[in-house]
């Protein structure tokens, strides 16, 4: 079964490549390729999205919204968790890996995406939403995935003003791997991520239905 987000289009030949890859080994649950940004250089936000889509081929922990999945595996773990506002794929992939399935990223072009991000408010909302989803992921599977605690704690620690003088240290570490622009995105994104996390923890459970509408 091939999933694709509504703001994407398939790259020529992708579906055939995905099918052949899935059929190449019975323990492969998900295969996905390179998502590219249609107007990469139109805005700095679009460029950041294109950088986020990039990654080395190989077996990985999770996929994104565009991916080909083995129906047998999807059914075996109960499919997507419908109550999540974001982060559905990492949650699904966690359950798949727990049951012994593999997830593979390959180098072939898969889809073309149109982020259409032109304002900083869109960037802020995207990161705030990710923080909200990250906090929920920690609640759901934090005991099984220690990295989630480090993710949540990192956002909180680096977002508070006393830590700001140390930002250049983290910036340099990220910049060595991914370049200065992406390092700046990671550092500044700690703040909206932390805001999203705090909203998840502080809002009463009954208000989370309102939160769902706001984020969607």
C-alpha positions, 0 to 999 in steps of 0.5 A: 500500500502506497501512502502519499501526503496531499501536497506531494506528487509521485516521481516517475517510476517510484511505485514500481521501484517500491514494489520491487524493493518490498518484494525483495525481502519478506521482513521489510515492512516499509520502503521510502525514497527521497522526497524533494521540495518543488520550489526549494529556493523560493524561500529559506523555509522551503530550503529547510524542508528539502534539507529535512527530507534528505538522508542516507540510504539504509535501514532506519528507525522511522519513515515520513508520510510518503512511504510504501508499506506491506499490508500484512505488517500494517495490519499486524500492528493495528495500523496508525494510531488515529488519536495522534495529531502528528508523529503517526509514522514514528509511532507506527514504525516503533511498533513495527520494529518492536515486532521484528519488521524492518524499515528502509530508506533508498536513494531513488526519488520518491515524491515532490513536495510543495511546502509553500512556506513563506512566513515565519509563522508557518515555520513556528507552527510546524515546529510547535506542532512537532513539539506537541507530538513529541511530548505525546510520543514520550507519554505513549512509548517513553519507557521503550524509547529512551531517546524520546526523553532526551529529545523532550529534555533537550528542547526544554533545557535549550529553550530557557534563557539561561541556556542561550549563552551556550547556543553557539556550542550546540550550533557548531556541533550541528553545523559541522554535520549539516551546515550553518543554515540547518544548525540555526533552524535546529537551535531556533526550533527548540523554542517552538518545540518547547512551547508545543510540549508545554501546551501538551502537558499543561492543558487539561485533557478535555481541551486536547480536542480543541488542540487537535482542531487548532493543529489540523 
